[in-house]
Amino acid sequence: MQHDCPFNDLSKNNPALLIASWCNNVNDVMEISSDDPAVFDGLQKDIKSLEKALQSKVIRKWNSNRNVQIVVQNCGCDNVPTPVSPVFEKYNCLALQPTTFKGGWEYYRLISFSQKEMRKLLVELETFCKVEIISRRSIPSGAIKETMLVSTAALFGGLTKKQVQALVFALENGYYQVPKKVTSEEMASKLRLPRTTYEEHLRKAEGKVLRSIAPYISMTPAWQDSTGTKGSRRMGLAH
């Protein structure tokens, strides 16, 4: 959606940035990222404008080559001319954080427990927002946990550059299709690596990714229905 919002204005003025925002009703925590470090050069002035618009100040700030993290002293919801959070709450919708901002658009993920309330929500939002629905799907009753967000850092943060290269190359070349379209020896040859070296990178990448998603696998209905708690303990998976 698009509406009158300081965070959205920051995004509009810096279209090359991806902004993620978390709110705990006390502080706003923002992560501002870009693949091009040069776009951060003029950001300080815009952050000062953000502080003024929110009538607050930045109390923490961390910089790196590709992102800036800031913590705003007070939650900005009270100083947004037309906040959307009260509308979500009015129609009993659950907003999944973070909210993201890109190119003057803000993106929300919502869970609604009633189609009727969702329609009312959209009608009210459209009185002061430009709204576009990107995707909508139904989830089984009692399966809200399936919508949980898992960060890419949690899944892939432990991979080295060589391990990422090996895994992506295998995916792109059909190594995981049935039947396989390529062998590990052929992939190693294309990358000009010894087969044993390539296989070592690939196996380590596979192991790290599988270990990172093990807690989520153990939460799937198929696993719980087929094994239960005792089965998962026999396999050594933690709950």
Helices and strands as residue ranges (DSSP letters): H 6-13, E 18-23, E 28-33, G 37-40, H 43-54, E 58-63, E 67-72, G 76-79, H 85-90, E 94-102, E 105-111, H 115-125, G 144-147, H 152-156, H 161-172, H 184-190, H 195-217, H 221-226, H 228-234
